[in-house]
């Protein structure tokens, strides 16, 4: 497994394409607005791996009136449990 830096193609991170080091598309981020909030879907693109099949990596459901959730690896959990906020204080 190799590690490399990803780059956002657009400044709107809710609707963008994330590319790899050779500017090949790796992930597609798409957000749909609803009356109750919005849903962000992150897809891993199959381009360049011998397939054109996309895979949904995560679905983030942002609610205006209830807790945000994320569906990741077949489990739906509160967003704060999946990605807890880290607070750093300096003196």
C-alpha positions in Angstrom: 0.0 0.0 0.0 1.4 3.3 -1.0 0.6 6.7 0.6 0.2 9.9 -1.4 -1.2 13.3 -1.1 -4.8 14.0 -2.3 -5.9 17.4 -3.7 -9.3 19.0 -3.9 -10.2 20.2 -7.4 -12.8 22.7 -6.2 -12.9 25.0 -3.2 -16.4 23.8 -2.3 -15.5 20.6 -0.4 -19.1 19.5 -0.3 -19.1 19.1 -4.1 -15.7 18.3 -5.5 -13.4 15.7 -7.0 -10.4 14.6 -5.0 -7.4 13.7 -7.2 -4.2 11.8 -6.7 -0.6 12.8 -7.4 -1.0 12.5 -11.2 -4.3 14.4 -11.1 -6.3 11.2 -11.7 -9.7 11.3 -10.0 -9.8 9.2 -6.8 -12.9 10.3 -4.9 -16.1 12.2 -5.9 -17.8 14.2 -3.1 -21.4 15.2 -3.8 -23.9 16.9 -1.5 -27.6 17.2 -2.0 -29.6 19.7 0.0 -32.9 18.8 1.6 -35.4 20.7 3.7 -34.1 18.9 6.8 -30.4 19.3 6.1 -28.1 17.7 3.5 -26.6 14.4 2.6 -23.0 14.1 1.5 -21.9 11.0 -0.5 -18.2 10.1 -0.9 -17.5 7.7 -3.7 -14.2 6.0 -4.5 -13.8 6.1 -8.3 -12.8 2.8 -10.0 -11.1 4.6 -12.9 -7.5 3.4 -13.4 -7.8 0.2 -11.5 -9.0 -1.9 -14.4 -12.6 -1.1 -13.7 -15.1 1.8 -14.0 -17.1 0.6 -11.0 -17.5 3.3 -8.3 -17.8 2.4 -4.6 -19.6 4.4 -2.0 -17.2 4.9 0.9 -19.4 6.9 3.2 -22.7 8.8 3.4 -22.9 11.7 5.9 -26.4 12.8 6.8 -26.4 16.3 8.2 -29.7 17.1 10.0 -31.0 20.5 11.2 -33.1 19.2 14.0 -31.4 15.9 15.1 -28.0 14.3 15.4 -25.8 14.0 12.3 -25.1 10.4 11.2 -22.6 8.7 9.0 -23.0 5.3 7.2 -19.5 3.7 6.9 -18.7 0.1 6.2 -22.3 -0.9 6.5 -22.9 0.7 9.9 -24.9 3.9 10.6 -23.5 5.7 13.6 -23.6 9.3 15.1 -21.0 11.5 13.3 -19.4 12.6 16.6 -18.6 8.9 17.4 -17.1 8.3 13.9 -15.1 11.5 13.8 -14.7 13.0 17.3 -13.6 16.6 17.6 -10.2 17.1 19.0 -9.5 20.3 20.9 -5.9 21.6 21.3 -5.1 24.4 23.6 -1.9 26.3 23.6 -0.4 28.7 26.2 
